[in-house]
Amino acid sequence: MTLLTRVSILIFYFSSVSISLLEACQVPVFRYALERWSADKYELAVFSNGQLTEDQKLLIDEVGEDVNLELAVIDIGKMTESDHARYGDINVKEGTIVGHLYYPWSVGKGNPSLNAEDPLWKGNLTKESLNRILNSPVRKAILEKIISGESAVWVLIETGNEVKDKEAETKLWKYLNEVSKLIEIPDGVVGPGELDRVATGEVDVEDVLRSTIPLKISFDVIRINPDDPKEKIFLKMLTSFVPQLLEQSPDDPLIFPVFGRGRTLEGLPSSIMSQRLMMEACSYLCGACSCEVKRENPGIDLVMNTDWKKFLVGSEVIVDKVLPPLEGVGDLVGADSRFPDFASVPPPDPSSAKGSGSTGPVSGDETKSEKTSSILGPEIGQSTLNRLIGVGCALVLGVLVIFTVYIKKNS
C-alpha cells in the first residue's frame, strides 16, 4: 500500500469521525423520543359474525386518531386466504365481536423469543375490554409525569410480597435519587424560543427543543399490582415481548423505564439492581442522541391514547434517531448474556433497603463519594468531550489534506 493510499484512508476515517462528533444532536434521548419520535402502531383485529350492529360500530368508533392503534375489521364469513394465513381460524358467537391485539410489526423483527403472529391479547371486545386496551390508571399517571418534565418513569411490577416489593422500591428510589444529582443535561441544548440562533448558524436546529415542557434530570416510580384488572392488558404489553425475563425471574419485582411517548426497554429484576447498573441506565436515557433510524433500535412503544401534539411545539417534524445498540436495561453494563456479569458489577449497598423511599434525600457527601465518582466515569460531560475530539479530528484532517497535496506535487 502506497503512502498516498494510506493518507487517503486516514483522511476518510478522520472526516467521518469529526463529522459524527461535531454534528451529534445534544438533545437527551428521553426528550428527543418525546418530541420527535412517533409511536409505532399496534394492530387491533376486530372479528364479527355477519354485519356489525349499530352499537358495535359505535364501540369501534371509540378508537380515535390519538391512539397508536390500527384497526382491521373482518367478517369471518368473508375472510380471504391471506386473512386465514394471518389470523388463523376464528370463531365468533352471533351478536358478539372478538378482538385480537398484536404488537407493532417491528417488535417481532429480530426477536427469536417472540412469535409476532400470536396476539398478545384476545377476547370478547366489549366497552370494558376496549377501554383497558386504550387506557389504564397507570398509563394516565405516566403521561402526567412525562409532560411535567420527568426524564423517565420507572414502572415496578409487584410480586404480592409487600416486604420484597417495598425493599425493591426503596432501593430503586435510593439509586435514582443519587444518579439524578450526578447526571447533567448535555451541553448545547437550546430552548424552543431561540430559533433565531439557528438562522445565524450559532446553533444546529437538531439541538433546539420543540416544546416548553421543563427539561430536567428527574425520575419517578410507579408500582403496579399484577392482579389489578384495569392493568392486565397494559402488563401484557409491558412484559410479553420479554418472556425470558418472566421465566428467569418469576419471583422478583421487575422494573421497566418508560420515556418519550410511552417507549420502554427490556426490564430487569430488582435482585440485580446496583448503583452502577442504574447509573448506566439513566446516563443512557439522559445522554445525547446519535443520528440514525428509530426502527433499528431496542425497545417497544406502548399503547398511549394521547394527542401528543397539544403538548409539543413543532411536533409535526418527526425525525428518526438511533439509540445505542442495546437490547434492554440489563445489557447496559455490556454483558454478553441476558443479565450483567455479576463479578463486574459492584454489589448493592447493604444500606439501600434502609432508605426512606421517594422522600429520602441523599447527602452531598454520599453522592460525591469516590466510589460514586468512579462509577460515573466518563459518562458525564461526554458531549463536551465529543466536540473537543471532533475539533481535534478536524485539525488532523486539515494537516493530512495539506500533506496529500504536497505528496502529489512532488510525485
C-alpha positions as a Python dict, from the first residue, in 0.01 Angstrom:
ca = {
    (1, 'M'): (0, 0, 0),
    (2, 'T'): (146, 337, -105),
    (3, 'L'): (190, 627, 130),
    (4, 'L'): (-71, 825, -66),
    (5, 'T'): (-326, 545, -26),
    (6, 'R'): (-264, 526, 348),
    (7, 'V'): (-304, 901, 384),
    (8, 'S'): (-629, 887, 185),
    (9, 'I'): (-767, 621, 419),
    (10, 'L'): (-672, 831, 720),
    (11, 'I'): (-844, 1134, 567),
    (12, 'F'): (-1164, 936, 518),
    (13, 'Y'): (-1151, 800, 874),
    (14, 'F'): (-1088, 1133, 1043),
    (15, 'S'): (-1351, 1312, 833),
    (16, 'S'): (-1611, 1052, 930),
    (17, 'V'): (-1525, 1073, 1299),
    (18, 'S'): (-1509, 1451, 1310),
    (19, 'I'): (-1841, 1497, 1130),
    (20, 'S'): (-2021, 1245, 1351),
    (21, 'L'): (-1887, 1400, 1669),
    (22, 'L'): (-1929, 1762, 1572),
    (23, 'E'): (-2281, 1715, 1437),
    (24, 'A'): (-2416, 1486, 1713),
    (25, 'C'): (-2750, 1605, 1844),
    (26, 'Q'): (-2725, 1725, 2204),
    (27, 'V'): (-3093, 1676, 2296),
    (28, 'P'): (-3118, 1394, 2554),
    (29, 'V'): (-3255, 1061, 2435),
    (30, 'F'): (-3565, 1085, 2656),
    (31, 'R'): (-3654, 1431, 2522),
    (32, 'Y'): (-3577, 1351, 2160),
    (33, 'A'): (-3802, 1045, 2181),
    (34, 'L'): (-4082, 1260, 2326),
    (35, 'E'): (-4062, 1543, 2075),
    (36, 'R'): (-3964, 1372, 1751),
    (37, 'W'): (-4049, 1001, 1752),
    (38, 'S'): (-4398, 897, 1654),
    (39, 'A'): (-4509, 583, 1838),
    (40, 'D'): (-4528, 252, 1649),
    (41, 'K'): (-4883, 132, 1594),
    (42, 'Y'): (-5034, -184, 1738),
    (43, 'E'): (-5295, -375, 1538),
    (44, 'L'): (-5638, -447, 1679),
    (45, 'A'): (-5819, -700, 1460),
    (46, 'V'): (-6194, -699, 1523),
    (47, 'F'): (-6386, -1008, 1408),
    (48, 'S'): (-6762, -1027, 1362),
    (49, 'N'): (-7004, -1300, 1253),
    (50, 'G'): (-7205, -1104, 999),
    (51, 'Q'): (-7271, -735, 979),
    (52, 'L'): (-7188, -511, 1274),
    (53, 'T'): (-7473, -375, 1479),
    (54, 'E'): (-7504, -2, 1533),
    (55, 'D'): (-7382, -40, 1893),
    (56, 'Q'): (-7079, -235, 1775),
    (57, 'K'): (-6999, 32, 1516),
    (58, 'L'): (-7020, 299, 1784),
    (59, 'L'): (-6789, 95, 2007),
    (60, 'I'): (-6527, 60, 1735),
    (61, 'D'): (-6554, 433, 1660),
    (62, 'E'): (-6423, 499, 2013),
    (63, 'V'): (-6077, 415, 1876),
    (64, 'G'): (-5982, 768, 1777),
    (65, 'E'): (-5687, 914, 1591),
    (66, 'D'): (-5486, 996, 1903),
    (67, 'V'): (-5405, 635, 1993),
    (68, 'N'): (-5122, 440, 1824),
    (69, 'L'): (-5358, 164, 1715),
    (70, 'E'): (-5464, 42, 1371),
    (71, 'L'): (-5799, -129, 1324),
    (72, 'A'): (-5876, -422, 1096),
    (73, 'V'): (-6250, -506, 1098),
    (74, 'I'): (-6318, -850, 949),
    (75, 'D'): (-6636, -1053, 893),
    (76, 'I'): (-6531, -1417, 947),
    (77, 'G'): (-6772, -1524, 673),
    (78, 'K'): (-6577, -1316, 421),
    (79, 'M'): (-6221, -1395, 526),
    (80, 'T'): (-5974, -1431, 239),
    (81, 'E'): (-5691, -1682, 216),
    (82, 'S'): (-5448, -1418, 333),
    (83, 'D'): (-5677, -1341, 629),
    (84, 'H'): (-5676, -1708, 728),
    (85, 'A'): (-5299, -1720, 690),
    (86, 'R'): (-5259, -1412, 906),
    (87, 'Y'): (-5517, -1475, 1179),
    (88, 'G'): (-5596, -1846, 1161),
    (89, 'D'): (-5945, -1984, 1209),
    (90, 'I'): (-6160, -1750, 1417),
    (91, 'N'): (-6482, -1843, 1597),
    (92, 'V'): (-6726, -1567, 1687),
    (93, 'K'): (-7064, -1617, 1851),
    (94, 'E'): (-7351, -1442, 1683),
    (95, 'G'): (-7417, -1097, 1823),
    (96, 'T'): (-7063, -1056, 1962),
    (97, 'I'): (-6733, -927, 1831),
    (98, 'V'): (-6388, -1062, 1915),
    (99, 'G'): (-6064, -863, 1936),
    (100, 'H'): (-5703, -973, 1878),
    (101, 'L'): (-5432, -725, 1982),
    (102, 'Y'): (-5093, -752, 1811),
    (103, 'Y'): (-4759, -583, 1879),
    (104, 'P'): (-4625, -349, 1609),
    (105, 'W'): (-4452, -549, 1334),
    (106, 'S'): (-4116, -407, 1442),
    (107, 'V'): (-4135, -580, 1783),
    (108, 'G'): (-4114, -928, 1635),
    (109, 'K'): (-3833, -835, 1399),
    (110, 'G'): (-3512, -993, 1524),
    (111, 'N'): (-3673, -1122, 1844),
    (112, 'P'): (-3645, -1503, 1837),
    (113, 'S'): (-3823, -1540, 2170),
    (114, 'L'): (-4142, -1379, 2038),
    (115, 'N'): (-4385, -1504, 1774),
    (116, 'A'): (-4523, -1180, 1636),
    (117, 'E'): (-4804, -1372, 1466),
    (118, 'D'): (-4958, -1453, 1804),
    (119, 'P'): (-5182, -1190, 1962),
    (120, 'L'): (-5062, -1056, 2295),
    (121, 'W'): (-5429, -1037, 2399),
    (122, 'K'): (-5753, -1180, 2262),
    (123, 'G'): (-6108, -1192, 2390),
    (124, 'N'): (-6458, -1057, 2350),
    (125, 'L'): (-6442, -691, 2257),
    (126, 'T'): (-6668, -501, 2491),
    (127, 'K'): (-6672, -145, 2612),
    (128, 'E'): (-6477, -253, 2920),
    (129, 'S'): (-6208, -453, 2736),
    (130, 'L'): (-6162, -185, 2470),
    (131, 'N'): (-6117, 81, 2738),
    (132, 'R'): (-5848, -134, 2903),
    (133, 'I'): (-5665, -158, 2571),
    (134, 'L'): (-5677, 218, 2520),
    (135, 'N'): (-5633, 343, 2878),
    (136, 'S'): (-5539, 246, 3229),
    (137, 'P'): (-5475, 442, 3550),
    (138, 'V'): (-5100, 374, 3539),
    (139, 'R'): (-5066, 495, 3181),
    (140, 'K'): (-5254, 812, 3265),
    (141, 'A'): (-5017, 869, 3558),
    (142, 'I'): (-4715, 807, 3334),
    (143, 'L'): (-4846, 1063, 3084),
    (144, 'E'): (-4892, 1326, 3354),
    (145, 'K'): (-4539, 1273, 3484),
    (146, 'I'): (-4376, 1280, 3139),
    (147, 'I'): (-4546, 1602, 3031),
    (148, 'S'): (-4448, 1757, 3364),
    (149, 'G'): (-4083, 1702, 3268),
    (150, 'E'): (-3984, 1367, 3421),
    (151, 'S'): (-3696, 1213, 3228),
    (152, 'A'): (-3841, 865, 3270),
    (153, 'V'): (-4094, 686, 3486),
    (154, 'W'): (-3977, 354, 3629),
    (155, 'V'): (-4263, 104, 3648),
    (156, 'L'): (-4221, -153, 3924),
    (157, 'I'): (-4430, -469, 3884),
    (158, 'E'): (-4508, -607, 4228),
    (159, 'T'): (-4488, -972, 4332),
    (160, 'G'): (-4756, -962, 4601),
    (161, 'N'): (-4491, -993, 4872),
    (162, 'E'): (-4511, -650, 5038),
    (163, 'V'): (-4175, -682, 5212),
    (164, 'K'): (-3995, -773, 4891),
    (165, 'D'): (-4184, -511, 4688),
    (166, 'K'): (-4115, -231, 4937),
    (167, 'E'): (-3748, -324, 4956),
    (168, 'A'): (-3722, -310, 4576),
    (169, 'E'): (-3896, 30, 4564),
    (170, 'T'): (-3675, 172, 4838),
    (171, 'K'): (-3358, 52, 4666),
    (172, 'L'): (-3477, 187, 4330),
    (173, 'W'): (-3553, 529, 4479),
    (174, 'K'): (-3216, 540, 4650),
    (175, 'Y'): (-3027, 486, 4326),
    (176, 'L'): (-3248, 724, 4127),
    (177, 'N'): (-3200, 998, 4387),
    (178, 'E'): (-2824, 950, 4363),
    (179, 'V'): (-2788, 948, 3987),
    (180, 'S'): (-3024, 1241, 3932),
    (181, 'K'): (-2780, 1456, 4131),
    (182, 'L'): (-2486, 1342, 3919),
    (183, 'I'): (-2614, 1338, 3562),
    (184, 'E'): (-2626, 1665, 3369),
    (185, 'I'): (-2811, 1779, 3059),
    (186, 'P'): (-2573, 1756, 2757),
    (187, 'D'): (-2409, 2087, 2663),
    (188, 'G'): (-2555, 2281, 2373),
    (189, 'V'): (-2929, 2219, 2415),
    (190, 'V'): (-3127, 2529, 2309),
    (191, 'G'): (-3476, 2635, 2419),
    (192, 'P'): (-3770, 2650, 2174),
    (193, 'G'): (-3773, 3030, 2182),
    (194, 'E'): (-3421, 3061, 2040),
    (195, 'L'): (-3479, 2959, 1678),
    (196, 'D'): (-3322, 3287, 1566),
    (197, 'R'): (-2986, 3143, 1671),
    (198, 'V'): (-3037, 2867, 1414),
    (199, 'A'): (-3079, 3124, 1135),
    (200, 'T'): (-2748, 3284, 1227),
    (201, 'G'): (-2573, 2947, 1232),
    (202, 'E'): (-2490, 2980, 1601),
    (203, 'V'): (-2666, 2654, 1688),
    (204, 'D'): (-2786, 2347, 1497),
    (205, 'V'): (-3160, 2301, 1453),
    (206, 'E'): (-3123, 1947, 1590),
    (207, 'D'): (-3021, 2094, 1928),
    (208, 'V'): (-3338, 2303, 1962),
    (209, 'L'): (-3616, 2179, 2191),
    (210, 'R'): (-3963, 2161, 2038),
    (211, 'S'): (-4177, 2206, 2344),
    (212, 'T'): (-4196, 2416, 2658),
    (213, 'I'): (-4209, 2106, 2880),
    (214, 'P'): (-3945, 2156, 3152),
    (215, 'L'): (-3612, 1993, 3065),
    (216, 'K'): (-3460, 1836, 3374),
    (217, 'I'): (-3296, 1523, 3506),
    (218, 'S'): (-3567, 1373, 3721),
    (219, 'F'): (-3718, 1027, 3766),
    (220, 'D'): (-4031, 888, 3922),
    (221, 'V'): (-4155, 543, 4024),
    (222, 'I'): (-4498, 384, 3986),
    (223, 'R'): (-4591, 46, 4130),
    (224, 'I'): (-4835, -191, 3957),
    (225, 'N'): (-5031, -466, 4125),
    (226, 'P'): (-5028, -756, 3874),
    (227, 'D'): (-5375, -859, 3991),
    (228, 'D'): (-5531, -522, 3911),
    (229, 'P'): (-5787, -599, 3634),
    (230, 'K'): (-5756, -245, 3496),
    (231, 'E'): (-5385, -301, 3427),
    (232, 'K'): (-5396, -659, 3294),
    (233, 'I'): (-5370, -567, 2925),
    (234, 'F'): (-5109, -297, 2992),
    (235, 'L'): (-4898, -553, 3180),
    (236, 'K'): (-4917, -785, 2881),
    (237, 'M'): (-4787, -506, 2657),
    (238, 'L'): (-4507, -437, 2902),
    (239, 'T'): (-4388, -794, 2954),
    (240, 'S'): (-4496, -1021, 2666),
    (241, 'F'): (-4204, -917, 2444),
    (242, 'V'): (-3954, -1042, 2706),
    (243, 'P'): (-4085, -1390, 2803),
    (244, 'Q'): (-3737, -1499, 2909),
    (245, 'L'): (-3734, -1231, 3178),
    (246, 'L'): (-4053, -1370, 3331),
    (247, 'E'): (-3919, -1724, 3311),
    (248, 'Q'): (-3584, -1644, 3472),
    (249, 'S'): (-3715, -1413, 3746),
    (250, 'P'): (-4066, -1531, 3836),
    (251, 'D'): (-4042, -1421, 4199),
    (252, 'D'): (-3865, -1086, 4155),
    (253, 'P'): (-4021, -741, 4130),
    (254, 'L'): (-3947, -624, 3774),
    (255, 'I'): (-3867, -267, 3674),
    (256, 'F'): (-3915, -104, 3331),
    (257, 'P'): (-3824, 253, 3233),
    (258, 'V'): (-4093, 435, 3033),
    (259, 'F'): (-3993, 752, 2847),
    (260, 'G'): (-4076, 955, 2537),
    (261, 'R'): (-4423, 884, 2401),
    (262, 'G'): (-4458, 568, 2603),
    (263, 'R'): (-4146, 380, 2495),
    (264, 'T'): (-3987, 115, 2713),
    (265, 'L'): (-3682, -111, 2709),
    (266, 'E'): (-3648, -464, 2836),
    (267, 'G'): (-3684, -460, 3212),
    (268, 'L'): (-3465, -609, 3478),
    (269, 'P'): (-3531, -795, 3803),
    (270, 'S'): (-3477, -594, 4117),
    (271, 'S'): (-3239, -860, 4250),
    (272, 'I'): (-2962, -747, 4013),
    (273, 'M'): (-3017, -375, 4066),
    (274, 'S'): (-2698, -193, 4164),
    (275, 'Q'): (-2565, 160, 4171),
    (276, 'R'): (-2352, 103, 3862),
    (277, 'L'): (-2636, -51, 3661),
    (278, 'M'): (-2877, 232, 3741),
    (279, 'M'): (-2610, 490, 3664),
    (280, 'E'): (-2552, 334, 3323),
    (281, 'A'): (-2925, 308, 3250),
    (282, 'C'): (-3005, 666, 3349),
    (283, 'S'): (-2695, 807, 3178),
    (284, 'Y'): (-2809, 638, 2860),
    (285, 'L'): (-3162, 781, 2883),
    (286, 'C'): (-3029, 1129, 2955),
    (287, 'G'): (-2734, 1122, 2715),
    (288, 'A'): (-2714, 1296, 2377),
    (289, 'C'): (-2866, 1123, 2074),
    (290, 'S'): (-2678, 1000, 1770),
    (291, 'C'): (-2837, 1014, 1426),
    (292, 'E'): (-2980, 702, 1264),
    (293, 'V'): (-3319, 526, 1229),
    (294, 'K'): (-3565, 457, 1510),
    (295, 'R'): (-3686, 117, 1396),
    (296, 'E'): (-3335, -27, 1419),
    (297, 'N'): (-3323, 45, 1791),
    (298, 'P'): (-3414, -151, 2103),
    (299, 'G'): (-3735, -115, 2296),
    (300, 'I'): (-4103, -101, 2210),
    (301, 'D'): (-4378, 157, 2222),
    (302, 'L'): (-4678, 102, 2449),
    (303, 'V'): (-5035, 192, 2359),
    (304, 'M'): (-5093, 552, 2469),
    (305, 'N'): (-5423, 723, 2392),
    (306, 'T'): (-5284, 1075, 2381),
    (307, 'D'): (-5279, 1375, 2148),
    (308, 'W'): (-4908, 1449, 2186),
    (309, 'K'): (-4923, 1747, 1951),
    (310, 'K'): (-5107, 1960, 2203),
    (311, 'F'): (-4810, 1929, 2439),
    (312, 'L'): (-4542, 1992, 2179),
    (313, 'V'): (-4425, 2282, 1963),
    (314, 'G'): (-4335, 2183, 1606),
    (315, 'S'): (-4443, 1825, 1672),
    (316, 'E'): (-4523, 1777, 1305),
    (317, 'V'): (-4148, 1735, 1247),
    (318, 'I'): (-4068, 1369, 1319),
    (319, 'V'): (-3707, 1269, 1262),
    (320, 'D'): (-3558, 924, 1319),
    (321, 'K'): (-3275, 888, 1568),
    (322, 'V'): (-3074, 588, 1679),
    (323, 'L'): (-3041, 460, 2032),
    (324, 'P'): (-2722, 279, 2129),
    (325, 'P'): (-2727, -87, 2013),
    (326, 'L'): (-2869, -227, 2336),
    (327, 'E'): (-3127, -495, 2397),
    (328, 'G'): (-3251, -368, 2729),
    (329, 'V'): (-3165, -208, 3059),
    (330, 'G'): (-2992, -524, 3176),
    (331, 'D'): (-2746, -505, 2887),
    (332, 'L'): (-2627, -153, 2969),
    (333, 'V'): (-2322, -284, 3154),
    (334, 'G'): (-2205, -463, 2840),
    (335, 'A'): (-2264, -824, 2938),
    (336, 'D'): (-2285, -1090, 2668),
    (337, 'S'): (-2551, -1295, 2846),
    (338, 'R'): (-2907, -1199, 2937),
    (339, 'F'): (-2801, -1045, 3267),
    (340, 'P'): (-2491, -842, 3358),
    (341, 'D'): (-2169, -1004, 3468),
    (342, 'F'): (-2217, -1002, 3844),
    (343, 'A'): (-1842, -1006, 3901),
    (344, 'S'): (-1804, -673, 3722),
    (345, 'V'): (-2099, -503, 3890),
    (346, 'P'): (-2048, -369, 4244),
    (347, 'P'): (-2285, -537, 4491),
    (348, 'P'): (-2583, -330, 4605),
    (349, 'D'): (-2520, -107, 4905),
    (350, 'P'): (-2634, -302, 5214),
    (351, 'S'): (-2790, 18, 5345),
    (352, 'S'): (-3011, 56, 5037),
    (353, 'A'): (-3301, -126, 5197),
    (354, 'K'): (-3298, 124, 5481),
    (355, 'G'): (-3371, 427, 5266),
    (356, 'S'): (-3675, 643, 5308),
    (357, 'G'): (-3832, 596, 4965),
    (358, 'S'): (-3915, 885, 4740),
    (359, 'T'): (-3880, 1148, 5008),
    (360, 'G'): (-3541, 1042, 5141),
    (361, 'P'): (-3272, 1298, 5047),
    (362, 'V'): (-2926, 1186, 4950),
    (363, 'S'): (-2642, 1370, 5117),
    (364, 'G'): (-2391, 1563, 4911),
    (365, 'D'): (-2103, 1368, 5067),
    (366, 'E'): (-2261, 1041, 4964),
    (367, 'T'): (-2334, 1139, 4606),
    (368, 'K'): (-1987, 1283, 4558),
    (369, 'S'): (-1805, 992, 4716),
    (370, 'E'): (-1504, 842, 4543),
    (371, 'K'): (-1695, 522, 4472),
    (372, 'T'): (-1983, 700, 4303),
    (373, 'S'): (-1746, 917, 4101),
    (374, 'S'): (-1557, 612, 3979),
    (375, 'I'): (-1884, 450, 3872),
    (376, 'L'): (-1983, 766, 3692),
    (377, 'G'): (-1664, 756, 3490),
    (378, 'P'): (-1666, 939, 3156),
    (379, 'E'): (-2044, 944, 3118),
    (380, 'I'): (-2096, 1299, 3243),
    (381, 'G'): (-1977, 1578, 3018),
    (382, 'Q'): (-1949, 1337, 2728),
    (383, 'S'): (-2098, 1583, 2481),
    (384, 'T'): (-1827, 1840, 2551),
    (385, 'L'): (-1560, 1574, 2515),
    (386, 'N'): (-1712, 1463, 2185),
    (387, 'R'): (-1693, 1816, 2049),
    (388, 'L'): (-1327, 1852, 2155),
    (389, 'I'): (-1239, 1521, 1993),
    (390, 'G'): (-1428, 1628, 1682),
    (391, 'V'): (-1232, 1954, 1663),
    (392, 'G'): (-908, 1759, 1708),
    (393, 'C'): (-1002, 1519, 1430),
    (394, 'A'): (-1088, 1811, 1203),
    (395, 'L'): (-745, 1967, 1267),
    (396, 'V'): (-569, 1638, 1192),
    (397, 'L'): (-781, 1610, 879),
    (398, 'G'): (-659, 1952, 763),
    (399, 'V'): (-296, 1853, 815),
    (400, 'L'): (-347, 1529, 620),
    (401, 'V'): (-509, 1712, 330),
    (402, 'I'): (-215, 1955, 308),
    (403, 'F'): (27, 1663, 329),
    (404, 'T'): (-158, 1482, 47),
    (405, 'V'): (-137, 1786, -180),
    (406, 'Y'): (235, 1813, -104),
    (407, 'I'): (292, 1447, -195),
    (408, 'K'): (105, 1480, -523),
    (409, 'K'): (306, 1788, -624),
    (410, 'N'): (636, 1616, -555),
    (411, 'S'): (549, 1277, -704),
}
